[in-house]
Amino acid sequence: MQDSQGFMWFTTRAGLCRYDGYNVKVFGYDPDDSTSISDLYLKSTITEDSNGFIWIGTTNGLNKFDPITEKFTRYFHNPDDPHSISSNWIRCTYLDKQGNVWIGTESRGLNKYNAVTDNFISFLPYPDDSLSRGIRGIYEDSSGILWVGTGNGLYQFDRNSENFITIGLVIPEGARIANRFTTITEDIDSNIWYCADQIYKYNKSTNKLSLFTGFSVESIGSSNPPYMNILLDHSDNKQTLWIARDGLYKYDLSAGELNTVFSHPTDPERFVGANPRAFFMDSSGLLWIATIIGITILDTRTGEIQPHPAFTEKFQMNALSFLKDSKGDFWIGGNNGLIHYNEKMKLVHWYKTLNNNENKNSYIGSVVKILEDNDNNIWIIRFRDGVYRLDQEKDEFVHCKLLRNGKDYMPDNLYDIYEDSQGTIWVGSHGLYKRKKNHPNQQHSISIPVIGVQEIILIPGYKKTIQAIYGFLQLQVSCCDNLHH
């Protein structure tokens, strides 16, 4: 989203990001600061209201950002207050032409913000239909009609009667329709377009949605895509439909021609972003494309496409873990190995293989956790393939085997690694394992009556705390087999 001041706004796993053309500022979640954003799981659209406030939803509340103070106001559902936001899981936000802010929730319908009273009024499409209560998108067309996309189809919302009007769907014989909503938009002829797992066009005369037949969605990208989105561009005076579906595609509505901008994996030379999710066309004709590895910029006038350096690592890797070590170096683990970045020297080393005698050319794969121990050694956990210590002199990874009943054992999944003050390495899996760092034979497993240990932390002056998939346990450091729920 581009605000009235020209700033670009994006949601990432680190928080809400603002780009001023030179630098990115991240507004993250701080559990000790009630004026920070309420959560880092940001799954909603970003909206600027008529007063310049920025609205963003999370899975734990709605947030209003004041650009002057750079503080957030949080809004949460209160079951005792009928005028609170109807749900904490926010799917979308939208500003209509009258200056009203609308909010769509995951399971409790549509909300309208009252700026005078600083509260909300909520509307449910159908109280007994959980799918229609999930509002995924809101759009006001040129006629002033408010459209609402849900997990169960498209609706019009009559603001006078406060009723939802169902829009019928014309399904060709034999067609399979799965309604994964993403977008509502309008073309220059005032036709409404609706994107779910297919692309639909609304016919005003019949009040029906019909499947768009300009091209077959199955002919582009994967046969079972995780996501699809569209954007209508009117700037070239001929109407272009942009489609994201395991790649980026351009459809000329006037000529009826479909062209591939980039795709994956069939077009690796042009592929600069994995699984494009959302678009934005700025005032200069640049198409901003959000992918799972960052932001890609397409100049629609020249066709030039490249990753944005402020948002995208030059490494095509989905980050899973992060560490800043005692030297100030950064370590990034992901689905394609381990990256070591020396910020002072601007040097990057990408570890892709284990490079040891046992597995010389074996790919590292997914690195889910990174640890720097008290001796400055780097340890990594491969999700399904064990614990490794990096020997930086030999540039190889040493496999540190886990024992169970005196025998080598490889758990199905590994979640966390931790070193306590006595130099003991703890590993969380389907059970808990401990190992003396310098005495590899002094290790054993501890049986835990839960599905899995996801996180191990040490609270100073308190017991070792283990976060399991179901609940928490506390472990006396002095007596490793004494577990308490």
Secondary structure, DSSP 8 states (H G I E B T S, - for coil): -B-TTS-EEEEETTEEEEE-SS-EEEE---TT-TTS-S-S---S-EEE-TTS-EEEEETTEEEEEETTTTEEEEE---TT-TTS-S-S-EEEEEE-TTS-EEEEESSS-EEEEETTTTEEEEE-S-TT-HHHH-EEEEEE-TTS-EEEEETTEEEEEETTTTEEEE-EEE--TT--------EEEE-TT--EEEESSSEEEEETTTTEEEE--SS-GGGSS-SS-S--EEEEE-TTSS-EEEEESSEEEEEETTTTEEEEEEETTT-TTT--SSS--EEEE-TTSEEEEEETTEEEEEETTT--EEE-TTT--SS---EEEEEE-TTS-EEEEETTEEEEEETTTTEEEEE-B--SSSSTT-B---EEEEEE-TT--EEEEETTTEEEEEETTTTEEEEE-EEETTEEE--S---EEEE-TTSEEEEESSSEEEEETTEEEEEEEE--SSS-EEEEEE-TTS-EEEEESSSEEEE-TTSTT-EE-
